[in-house]
Amino acid sequence: MAGWFELNKSANAQYYFVLKAGNGESVLSSEQYAAKNSAENGIASVQANCTAEDRYEKKTASNGKLFFNLKAANHQVIGTSQMYGSEQTRETGIASVKTNGTTKTIKDNT
């Protein structure tokens, strides 16, 4: 099964999206946006940038866990991954974003 985006509205009336893999696991989450169309533009940016290797910024959190950011051409963060325990699982997460990030399926939960 292919992945999909979920477009959501938070309790404080902000919009955000989550990219889900085919198994339903969250692989990338956005920041919060004041406007729905800004979140939709974020989804379009993931779709446009997810296949480019140089758009992935690999980082280590203060607790030692690994994660990555997907960045746009202007170097702004589009989305952030979950935390991973090893470099291999982080690479698997990046591969999942590359595979699922081009999906056109958007589940609008707003």
Buried (B, 14 or more C-beta within 10 A) or exposed (E): EEBBBBBBBEEEEBBBBBBBBEEEEEBBBBBBBEEBEBBBEBBEBBBBBBEEEEBBEBEEEEEEBBBBBBBBEEEEEBBBBBBBEEEEEBBEBBEBBBBBBBBEEBEEEE
